[in-house]
Amino acid sequence: MSSGDIDSGPGGSVFRRVREWSRISRARGPEVASRVGIALGLAILICFCTGLISHGIQHPPNWFRWPAHPVWLYRFTQGLHVVSGVTAIPLVVVKLWAVYPRLFQRPLFGSPLRVLERGSIALLVGAVLFELSTGLLNIAQWYPWKFFFPTAHYAMAYIVAGALAVHLAVKLPVIRAALSRPLDSEAGTVPSTSVQPRRAVEAGRPVGAPGGSSDSGRSVEPRRGDTPNRSEVPARAAVPDGSVEPPGTSKPLDTDSAGGQRSSRRTVLTAAWVSAGVAALAVAGQSVPLLRPLSFAAPRSGQGPQGLPVNRSATAAGVRDSARDPAYRLRVVVGERSREFSRAELSALPQTTATLPIACVEGWSASADWSGVRLRDLLEIVGPYPGGAVGFASLETGGIYRTSLLPQPHVVASDTLIALTLNGETLDLDHGYPCRLIAPNRPGVLQTKWLSSIEVRA
């Protein structure tokens, strides 16, 4: 009788699954999963915290305060947000590869602790994949969905954080045990040839149950009257070169059943760290100018009109005609007083130059020299500034970002400008001509372009 005939009998398919499990690469398991999980958890934590900062700046609760200086702070936090998110992608792939076989172990459910564990894993994996995939598409500014990205991304971040906390609480003993063992430890490795799993399956018992295979390595005695099958006789085992293995020997744990090399844990971990580093470098140049030559996957570079990238053009905003209208006037309101300024009148006022970055939520940023009228000086021309936030409105008639609110610390900052020139040239139409807001340490989406009005909200 052939081994194929035996496997086709009752329980044969189950035995084949057990036998396949015994040939799974030794690199798969808690030793790799725990180490990659630490790096992945750190990346998720950084991404979560920096994401909360960005959301707080754009939708500030009453208690939230964001400083105007240093001018590079938001550039750093949002760049870190995107880099950590992209770095997490290969780490998630390796983590799932390391634990994939265990995700389908029987029973799928069981004790309340196991239900909690598997439920948290399903929720965590789904939420993380959602966050990373939608975040990656947001970087590319491609939105093939109908929901509002910032709201969905923000809400799902809390689900990731909660599911991760539950997962860590449940798996902490496993993680601690795996980290306490040497990376090359053979603890928990399943031998490549064994009669015990077959006996356990045939008897209807799970592997490791009483009467099946045991952790102590005791074999199960053949039943009276059983005829040993050739596949179960350990005395003579064929090896690839045609010779015979002596009794008690088995294939090295870093080779598969055909004698091919398996991936070692160190190889898998090295691949994980290298791929994570490459992923980080692929986009880090969006925020770090020195790395731009290496950032082959960055959707934004330092190129664009006047040496600065553009996210939203004047054509997309529908302001090409209104922005170039000779009758254009900027209306400034301070309390009960208001005044309108033409671009020529703004240019005649004392000008200030400041070097400030444009830092966008997609992770790219670039510094430039801006010149224009200090906001605080412009307000004083109209009337005494009473304090409080200042609202800005664009010539753009649609979109949720046609208006913005500037908090008081930014209003009084000496480098907050109503910009008229960029890098020594008149503002390009796509950069906000006839004038725009440029303030330190602020997301680019809130640096309102094509200004139509400014109003103090005391």
TORTOR-496631 format. One record per residue (C-alpha): residue number from 1; residue in three letters; x, z, y negated. Coordinates in pm, whole numbers, plus 50000, padded with zeros to 5 digits. Each point is the difference from the previous one (the first is absolute). Layout:
BEGIN
[node NUM 'ALA' [X Z Y]]
...
This chain:
BEGIN
[node 1 'MET' [50000 50000 50000]]
[node 2 'SER' [50141 49903 49661]]
[node 3 'SER' [50013 50220 49694]]
[node 4 'GLY' [49759 49758 49833]]
[node 5 'ASP' [49747 50068 50280]]
[node 6 'ILE' [50036 50371 49946]]
[node 7 'ASP' [49948 49971 49625]]
[node 8 'SER' [49682 49801 50051]]
[node 9 'GLY' [49836 50284 50186]]
[node 10 'PRO' [49794 50288 49859]]
[node 11 'GLY' [50179 50154 49708]]
[node 12 'GLY' [50256 49720 49999]]
[node 13 'SER' [49949 49904 49637]]
[node 14 'VAL' [50038 50364 49899]]
[node 15 'PHE' [50320 50024 50202]]
[node 16 'ARG' [50134 49689 49829]]
[node 17 'ARG' [49938 50164 49663]]
[node 18 'VAL' [50183 50313 50114]]
[node 19 'ARG' [50284 49788 50134]]
[node 20 'GLU' [50019 49805 49673]]
[node 21 'TRP' [50012 50331 49813]]
[node 22 'SER' [50301 50097 50208]]
[node 23 'ARG' [50180 49690 49875]]
[node 24 'ILE' [49931 50058 49630]]
[node 25 'SER' [50313 50000 49788]]
[node 26 'ARG' [50150 50345 49966]]
[node 27 'ALA' [50024 49932 49625]]
[node 28 'ARG' [49625 50047 49983]]
[node 29 'GLY' [49911 50363 49966]]
[node 30 'PRO' [50007 50307 49778]]
[node 31 'GLU' [50377 49986 49937]]
[node 32 'VAL' [49968 49673 49805]]
[node 33 'ALA' [49646 50059 49874]]
[node 34 'SER' [50087 50340 49849]]
[node 35 'ARG' [50310 49877 49818]]
[node 36 'VAL' [49833 49689 49865]]
[node 37 'GLY' [49694 50211 49919]]
[node 38 'ILE' [50205 50226 49771]]
[node 39 'ALA' [50121 49702 49797]]
[node 40 'LEU' [49651 49849 50000]]
[node 41 'GLY' [49843 50328 49891]]
[node 42 'LEU' [50249 50029 49714]]
[node 43 'ALA' [49926 49645 49888]]
[node 44 'ILE' [49625 50068 50011]]
[node 45 'LEU' [50044 50326 49806]]
[node 46 'ILE' [50199 49827 49725]]
[node 47 'CYS' [49751 49716 49987]]
[node 48 'PHE' [49708 50245 49983]]
[node 49 'CYS' [50147 50214 49721]]
[node 50 'THR' [50113 49709 49783]]
[node 51 'GLY' [49663 49834 50055]]
[node 52 'LEU' [49824 50310 49871]]
[node 53 'ILE' [50218 49988 49689]]
[node 54 'SER' [49909 49638 49931]]
[node 55 'HIS' [49631 50066 50057]]
[node 56 'GLY' [50014 50304 49772]]
[node 57 'ILE' [50153 49797 49719]]
[node 58 'GLN' [49739 49726 50029]]
[node 59 'HIS' [49702 50232 50057]]
[node 60 'PRO' [50114 50335 49858]]
[node 61 'PRO' [49797 50313 50074]]
[node 62 'ASN' [49976 50255 49719]]
[node 63 'TRP' [50287 50210 50133]]
[node 64 'PHE' [50243 49712 50052]]
[node 65 'ARG' [50290 49956 49757]]
[node 66 'TRP' [50255 49718 50011]]
[node 67 'PRO' [50299 50005 49764]]
[node 68 'ALA' [50109 49713 49777]]
[node 69 'HIS' [50367 50053 50092]]
[node 70 'PRO' [50220 49919 50177]]
[node 71 'VAL' [49894 49639 49958]]
[node 72 'TRP' [50110 49906 50354]]
[node 73 'LEU' [49806 50267 50190]]
[node 74 'TYR' [49695 49792 50095]]
[node 75 'ARG' [50227 49709 50080]]
[node 76 'PHE' [50179 50226 50247]]
[node 77 'THR' [49693 50161 50159]]
[node 78 'GLN' [49805 49678 50044]]
[node 79 'GLY' [50302 49812 50127]]
[node 80 'LEU' [50053 50282 50249]]
[node 81 'HIS' [49633 49979 50096]]
[node 82 'VAL' [50024 49634 50095]]
[node 83 'VAL' [50342 50025 50166]]
[node 84 'SER' [49896 50298 50214]]
[node 85 'GLY' [49681 49821 50102]]
[node 86 'VAL' [50183 49684 50103]]
[node 87 'THR' [50266 50206 50178]]
[node 88 'ALA' [49726 50167 50204]]
[node 89 'ILE' [49887 49668 50151]]
[node 90 'PRO' [50284 49952 50253]]
[node 91 'LEU' [49999 50374 50071]]
[node 92 'VAL' [49631 49982 50092]]
[node 93 'VAL' [50073 49708 50233]]
[node 94 'VAL' [50277 50191 50180]]
[node 95 'LYS' [49793 50318 50013]]
[node 96 'LEU' [49706 49818 50159]]
[node 97 'TRP' [50235 49825 50243]]
[node 98 'ALA' [50144 50334 50108]]
[node 99 'VAL' [49662 50162 50069]]
[node 100 'TYR' [49793 49694 50094]]
[node 101 'PRO' [49979 50068 50378]]
[node 102 'ARG' [49889 50359 49940]]
[node 103 'LEU' [49710 49890 49781]]
[node 104 'PHE' [49824 49872 50313]]
[node 105 'GLN' [50078 50283 50238]]
[node 106 'ARG' [49709 50136 50203]]
[node 107 'PRO' [49789 50183 49927]]
[node 108 'LEU' [49939 49847 49660]]
[node 109 'PHE' [49832 50326 49901]]
[node 110 'GLY' [49978 50338 50166]]
[node 111 'SER' [50052 50342 49849]]
[node 112 'PRO' [49898 50066 49638]]
[node 113 'LEU' [50370 50006 49905]]
[node 114 'ARG' [50053 49657 50155]]
[node 115 'VAL' [49689 49863 49828]]
[node 116 'LEU' [50135 50132 49668]]
[node 117 'GLU' [50340 49852 50070]]
[node 118 'ARG' [49875 49654 50093]]
[node 119 'GLY' [49744 49996 49720]]
[node 120 'SER' [50264 50086 49742]]
[node 121 'ILE' [50229 49730 50144]]
[node 122 'ALA' [49728 49733 49979]]
[node 123 'LEU' [49911 50100 49645]]
[node 124 'LEU' [50364 50025 49894]]
[node 125 'VAL' [50102 49663 50145]]
[node 126 'GLY' [49698 49822 49853]]
[node 127 'ALA' [50042 50157 49655]]
[node 128 'VAL' [50376 49936 49987]]
[node 129 'LEU' [49957 49636 50103]]
[node 130 'PHE' [49729 49959 49735]]
[node 131 'GLU' [50217 50154 49727]]
[node 132 'LEU' [50311 49800 50086]]
[node 133 'SER' [49826 49666 50046]]
[node 134 'THR' [49786 50021 49685]]
[node 135 'GLY' [50293 50136 49800]]
[node 136 'LEU' [50218 49711 50112]]
[node 137 'LEU' [49732 49749 49899]]
[node 138 'ASN' [49962 50177 49666]]
[node 139 'ILE' [50371 49950 49933]]
[node 140 'ALA' [49944 49628 50055]]
[node 141 'GLN' [49682 50020 49786]]
[node 142 'TRP' [49787 49850 50276]]
[node 143 'TYR' [49663 50168 50048]]
[node 144 'PRO' [49804 49851 50292]]
[node 145 'TRP' [49749 50287 49990]]
[node 146 'LYS' [49704 50095 49782]]
[node 147 'PHE' [50069 50370 49946]]
[node 148 'PHE' [50188 50136 49696]]
[node 149 'PHE' [50356 50047 50120]]
[node 150 'PRO' [50109 50307 49791]]
[node 151 'THR' [49696 50206 50102]]
[node 152 'ALA' [50021 49912 50370]]
[node 153 'HIS' [50377 50044 50010]]
[node 154 'TYR' [49976 50338 49828]]
[node 155 'ALA' [49724 50131 50228]]
[node 156 'MET' [50169 49883 50318]]
[node 157 'ALA' [50322 50174 49895]]
[node 158 'TYR' [49827 50336 50041]]
[node 159 'ILE' [49878 49899 50345]]
[node 160 'VAL' [50357 49914 50096]]
[node 161 'ALA' [50123 50335 49869]]
[node 162 'GLY' [49729 50197 50183]]
[node 163 'ALA' [50039 49815 50330]]
[node 164 'LEU' [50378 50035 49980]]
[node 165 'ALA' [49971 50376 49946]]
[node 166 'VAL' [49774 50037 50306]]
[node 167 'HIS' [50226 49778 50209]]
[node 168 'LEU' [50308 50203 49909]]
[node 169 'ALA' [49824 50326 50077]]
[node 170 'VAL' [49895 49877 50344]]
[node 171 'LYS' [50328 49832 50093]]
[node 172 'LEU' [50241 50252 49846]]
[node 173 'PRO' [50100 50155 50337]]
[node 174 'VAL' [50075 49654 50143]]
[node 175 'ILE' [50198 49904 49688]]
[node 176 'ARG' [50205 50319 50005]]
[node 177 'ALA' [50077 49962 50370]]
[node 178 'ALA' [50103 49635 49957]]
[node 179 'LEU' [50225 50076 49703]]
[node 180 'SER' [50163 50292 50179]]
[node 181 'ARG' [50113 49774 50286]]
[node 182 'PRO' [50301 49769 49974]]
[node 183 'LEU' [49900 49644 49926]]
[node 184 'ASP' [50128 49882 50338]]
[node 185 'SER' [49827 50278 50195]]
[node 186 'GLU' [49834 49890 50323]]
[node 187 'ALA' [49728 50267 49971]]
[node 188 'GLY' [49663 49859 50089]]
[node 189 'THR' [50135 49667 50127]]
[node 190 'VAL' [49804 49855 50292]]
[node 191 'PRO' [50216 49875 50291]]
[node 192 'SER' [49975 49629 50066]]
[node 193 'THR' [49908 50039 50371]]
[node 194 'SER' [49779 50271 50138]]
[node 195 'VAL' [49747 50046 50278]]
[node 196 'GLN' [49829 50296 49831]]
[node 197 'PRO' [49793 49805 49743]]
[node 198 'ARG' [49866 49778 50279]]
[node 199 'ARG' [49895 50300 50211]]
[node 200 'ALA' [49836 50167 49701]]
[node 201 'VAL' [49803 49693 49905]]
[node 202 'GLU' [49886 49933 50354]]
[node 203 'ALA' [49883 50362 50023]]
[node 204 'GLY' [49807 49965 49676]]
[node 205 'ARG' [50224 50249 49817]]
[node 206 'PRO' [50182 49942 49670]]
[node 207 'VAL' [50377 49981 50014]]
[node 208 'GLY' [50145 50349 49970]]
[node 209 'ALA' [49688 50172 50139]]
[node 210 'PRO' [50027 50241 50293]]
[node 211 'GLY' [50059 49797 50307]]
[node 212 'GLY' [50132 49705 49801]]
[node 213 'SER' [50345 49962 49851]]
[node 214 'SER' [50143 50320 49857]]
[node 215 'ASP' [50233 50071 49714]]
[node 216 'SER' [50234 50176 50240]]
[node 217 'GLY' [50059 49673 50184]]
[node 218 'ARG' [49856 50112 50338]]
[node 219 'SER' [49882 49705 50205]]
[node 220 'VAL' [49665 49974 50174]]
[node 221 'GLU' [50022 50000 50378]]
[node 222 'PRO' [49846 49694 50170]]
[node 223 'ARG' [49663 50058 50159]]
[node 224 'ARG' [49990 50012 50380]]
[node 225 'GLY' [49941 49653 50140]]
[node 226 'ASP' [50111 49822 49682]]
[node 227 'THR' [50216 49695 50045]]
[node 228 'PRO' [50257 49984 49725]]
[node 229 'ASN' [49992 49680 49801]]
[node 230 'ARG' [50324 49820 49930]]
[node 231 'SER' [49945 50051 49629]]
[node 232 'GLU' [49989 50378 50058]]
[node 233 'VAL' [50318 50031 50209]]
[node 234 'PRO' [50279 50130 49776]]
[node 235 'ALA' [50281 49954 50256]]
[node 236 'ARG' [50066 49633 49924]]
[node 237 'ALA' [49931 49853 49658]]
[node 238 'ALA' [50097 49649 49900]]
[node 239 'VAL' [50212 49958 49688]]
[node 240 'PRO' [50055 49683 49798]]
[node 241 'ASP' [50326 49902 50174]]
[node 242 'GLY' [49834 50009 50343]]
[node 243 'SER' [50168 50321 50115]]
[node 244 'VAL' [49817 50315 50099]]
[node 245 'GLU' [49977 50319 49796]]
[node 246 'PRO' [50084 50315 50191]]
[node 247 'PRO' [49723 50253 50040]]
[node 248 'GLY' [49930 50218 49694]]
[node 249 'THR' [50130 49753 49742]]
[node 250 'SER' [49797 49823 49735]]
[node 251 'LYS' [50049 49748 49724]]
[node 252 'PRO' [50155 50121 49675]]
[node 253 'LEU' [49737 50111 49754]]
[node 254 'ASP' [50114 49743 49745]]
[node 255 'THR' [49915 49705 50228]]
[node 256 'ASP' [49666 49857 50101]]
[node 257 'SER' [49882 49914 50350]]
[node 258 'ALA' [50173 49660 49987]]
[node 259 'GLY' [50331 50150 49896]]
[node 260 'GLY' [49962 49893 49635]]
[node 261 'GLN' [50117 50227 49723]]
[node 262 'ARG' [49744 50218 49827]]
[node 263 'SER' [50019 50112 49639]]
[node 264 'SER' [50167 50338 49961]]
[node 265 'ARG' [49865 50262 49763]]
[node 266 'ARG' [50299 49963 49772]]
[node 267 'THR' [49949 49624 49986]]
[node 268 'VAL' [49634 50039 49908]]
[node 269 'LEU' [50077 50260 49734]]
[node 270 'THR' [50276 49786 49855]]
[node 271 'ALA' [49761 49706 49983]]
[node 272 'ALA' [49743 50222 49827]]
[node 273 'TRP' [50243 50120 49732]]
[node 274 'VAL' [50143 49654 49939]]
[node 275 'SER' [49657 49836 49976]]
[node 276 'ALA' [49878 50273 49764]]
[node 277 'GLY' [50307 49949 49781]]
[node 278 'VAL' [49951 49624 49994]]
[node 279 'ALA' [49633 50046 49908]]
[node 280 'ALA' [50097 50232 49713]]
[node 281 'LEU' [50261 49758 49869]]
[node 282 'ALA' [49754 49712 50029]]
[node 283 'VAL' [49786 50140 49717]]
[node 284 'ALA' [50216 50258 49820]]
[node 285 'GLY' [50140 49734 49768]]
[node 286 'GLN' [49663 49990 49823]]
[node 287 'SER' [50090 50335 49844]]
[node 288 'VAL' [50380 50010 50029]]
[node 289 'PRO' [50157 49701 49823]]
[node 290 'LEU' [50330 50032 50190]]
[node 291 'LEU' [49815 49942 50329]]
[node 292 'ARG' [49806 49692 49893]]
[node 293 'PRO' [50234 49756 50176]]
[node 294 'LEU' [49927 50183 50328]]
[node 295 'SER' [49623 50030 49956]]
[node 296 'PHE' [49898 49683 50178]]
[node 297 'ALA' [49639 50115 50051]]
[node 298 'ALA' [49932 50131 49648]]
[node 299 'PRO' [49704 49810 49851]]
[node 300 'ARG' [50117 50081 49644]]
[node 301 'SER' [50347 49946 49858]]
[node 302 'GLY' [50144 50024 49651]]
[node 303 'GLN' [49891 49645 49924]]
[node 304 'GLY' [49715 49898 49773]]
[node 305 'PRO' [49928 49908 49638]]
[node 306 'GLN' [50265 50163 49777]]
[node 307 'GLY' [50171 50142 50310]]
[node 308 'LEU' [49707 50218 50105]]
[node 309 'PRO' [49752 49947 50288]]
[node 310 'VAL' [49630 49959 49931]]
[node 311 'ASN' [49721 50148 50210]]
[node 312 'ARG' [49699 49871 49807]]
[node 313 'SER' [50026 49688 49788]]
[node 314 'ALA' [49809 49919 49683]]
[node 315 'THR' [49819 49724 50189]]
[node 316 'ALA' [49886 50241 50273]]
[node 317 'ALA' [49884 50245 49731]]
[node 318 'GLY' [49816 49725 49810]]
[node 319 'VAL' [50162 50079 49663]]
[node 320 'ARG' [50203 49687 49922]]
[node 321 'ASP' [49774 49894 49714]]
[node 322 'SER' [49913 50344 49856]]
[node 323 'ALA' [50362 50115 50005]]
[node 324 'ARG' [50115 49694 49798]]
[node 325 'ASP' [49709 50006 49758]]
[node 326 'PRO' [50135 50000 49638]]
[node 327 'ALA' [49720 50241 49910]]
[node 328 'TYR' [50131 50262 50247]]
[node 329 'ARG' [49991 50359 49872]]
[node 330 'LEU' [50096 50331 50166]]
[node 331 'ARG' [49749 50272 49915]]
[node 332 'VAL' [50137 50357 49976]]
[node 333 'VAL' [49762 50296 49977]]
[node 334 'VAL' [50108 50355 49912]]
[node 335 'GLY' [49707 50238 49958]]
[node 336 'GLU' [49767 49859 49735]]
[node 337 'ARG' [50258 49753 49874]]
[node 338 'SER' [50073 49653 50133]]
[node 339 'ARG' [50213 49706 49902]]
[node 340 'GLU' [50071 49652 50130]]
[node 341 'PHE' [50348 49847 50024]]
[node 342 'SER' [50101 49639 50043]]
[node 343 'ARG' [50311 49926 50202]]
[node 344 'ALA' [50185 49915 49680]]
[node 345 'GLU' [49910 50339 49853]]
[node 346 'LEU' [50121 50176 50311]]
[node 347 'SER' [50328 49808 49982]]
[node 348 'ALA' [50045 50109 49637]]
[node 349 'LEU' [49992 50370 50096]]
[node 350 'PRO' [50321 50189 50092]]
[node 351 'GLN' [50111 49886 50345]]
[node 352 'THR' [50148 50209 50282]]
[node 353 'THR' [50183 49879 50311]]
[node 354 'ALA' [49992 50184 50333]]
[node 355 'THR' [50129 49915 50346]]
[node 356 'LEU' [49719 50077 50242]]
[node 357 'PRO' [49910 49894 50354]]
[node 358 'ILE' [49682 49833 50112]]
[node 359 'ALA' [49923 50181 50326]]
[node 360 'CYS' [49706 49865 50196]]
[node 361 'VAL' [49800 50167 50273]]
[node 362 'GLU' [50112 49729 50246]]
[node 363 'GLY' [50348 50151 49983]]
[node 364 'TRP' [50186 49749 49785]]
[node 365 'SER' [50154 50096 49668]]
[node 366 'ALA' [50226 49849 49738]]
[node 367 'SER' [50147 50125 49673]]
[node 368 'ALA' [49983 49810 49672]]
[node 369 'ASP' [50061 50043 49628]]
[node 370 'TRP' [49673 50035 49814]]
[node 371 'SER' [49953 49997 49623]]
[node 372 'GLY' [49694 50084 49795]]
[node 373 'VAL' [49825 50270 49802]]
[node 374 'ARG' [50009 50360 50118]]
[node 375 'LEU' [49650 50100 50103]]
[node 376 'ARG' [50016 50333 49816]]
[node 377 'ASP' [50107 49820 49680]]
[node 378 'LEU' [49718 49749 50029]]
[node 379 'LEU' [49745 50278 50044]]
[node 380 'GLU' [50132 50186 49695]]
[node 381 'ILE' [49952 49690 49788]]
[node 382 'VAL' [49629 50012 50078]]
[node 383 'GLY' [49954 50378 49985]]
[node 384 'PRO' [50146 50334 50114]]
[node 385 'TYR' [50032 50013 50376]]
[node 386 'PRO' [49793 50301 50114]]
[node 387 'GLY' [50147 50009 50352]]
[node 388 'GLY' [49843 49907 50329]]
[node 389 'ALA' [49997 49685 50210]]
[node 390 'VAL' [49989 49649 49858]]
[node 391 'GLY' [49795 49718 50151]]
[node 392 'PHE' [50111 49635 50018]]
[node 393 'ALA' [49785 49694 50057]]
[node 394 'SER' [50106 49646 50089]]
[node 395 'LEU' [49869 49661 49895]]
[node 396 'GLU' [49927 49957 50371]]
[node 397 'THR' [49626 50035 50047]]
[node 398 'GLY' [49991 50092 50369]]
[node 399 'GLY' [50187 50213 50250]]
[node 400 'ILE' [50035 50374 50040]]
[node 401 'TYR' [50342 50001 49833]]
[node 402 'ARG' [49896 49834 49675]]
[node 403 'THR' [50011 50349 49847]]
[node 404 'SER' [50241 50291 50035]]
[node 405 'LEU' [50037 50354 49871]]
[node 406 'LEU' [50334 50128 49875]]
[node 407 'PRO' [50052 50379 50013]]
[node 408 'GLN' [50135 50187 49701]]
[node 409 'PRO' [50361 50048 50124]]
[node 410 'HIS' [50034 49622 50017]]
[node 411 'VAL' [49819 49944 49670]]
[node 412 'VAL' [50255 50203 49804]]
[node 413 'ALA' [50305 49871 50191]]
[node 414 'SER' [50243 49815 49776]]
[node 415 'ASP' [50033 49712 50247]]
[node 416 'THR' [49627 49927 50040]]
[node 417 'LEU' [49955 49668 49825]]
[node 418 'ILE' [49749 49736 49910]]
[node 419 'ALA' [50240 49732 50115]]
[node 420 'LEU' [50033 49665 49820]]
[node 421 'THR' [50324 49869 50151]]
[node 422 'LEU' [50167 50009 50340]]
[node 423 'ASN' [50375 49963 50047]]
[node 424 'GLY' [50033 49876 49643]]
[node 425 'GLU' [49728 49735 50027]]
[node 426 'THR' [49637 49987 49898]]
[node 427 'LEU' [49784 50131 50283]]
[node 428 'ASP' [49911 49732 50250]]
[node 429 'LEU' [49628 49946 50040]]
[node 430 'ASP' [50017 50126 50360]]
[node 431 'HIS' [50177 50317 49884]]
[node 432 'GLY' [49726 50097 49754]]
[node 433 'TYR' [50025 49790 49683]]
[node 434 'PRO' [49899 50069 49724]]
[node 435 'CYS' [50081 50369 50071]]
[node 436 'ARG' [49994 50248 50285]]
[node 437 'LEU' [50052 50365 50084]]
[node 438 'ILE' [50332 50105 50149]]
[node 439 'ALA' [50048 50370 50071]]
[node 440 'PRO' [50263 50194 50198]]
[node 441 'ASN' [49949 50121 50357]]
[node 442 'ARG' [49670 49826 50060]]
[node 443 'PRO' [49860 49753 50257]]
[node 444 'GLY' [50004 49638 49888]]
[node 445 'VAL' [49628 49967 50066]]
[node 446 'LEU' [49941 50251 49719]]
[node 447 'GLN' [50230 49821 49753]]
[node 448 'THR' [49707 49813 49846]]
[node 449 'LYS' [50071 49640 49897]]
[node 450 'TRP' [49827 49779 49740]]
[node 451 'LEU' [49886 50301 49796]]
[node 452 'SER' [49671 49977 49812]]
[node 453 'SER' [49953 50362 49889]]
[node 454 'ILE' [50160 50344 49993]]
[node 455 'GLU' [49789 50314 49957]]
[node 456 'VAL' [50092 50368 49986]]
[node 457 'ARG' [49785 50205 50238]]
[node 458 'ALA' [50035 50344 49842]]
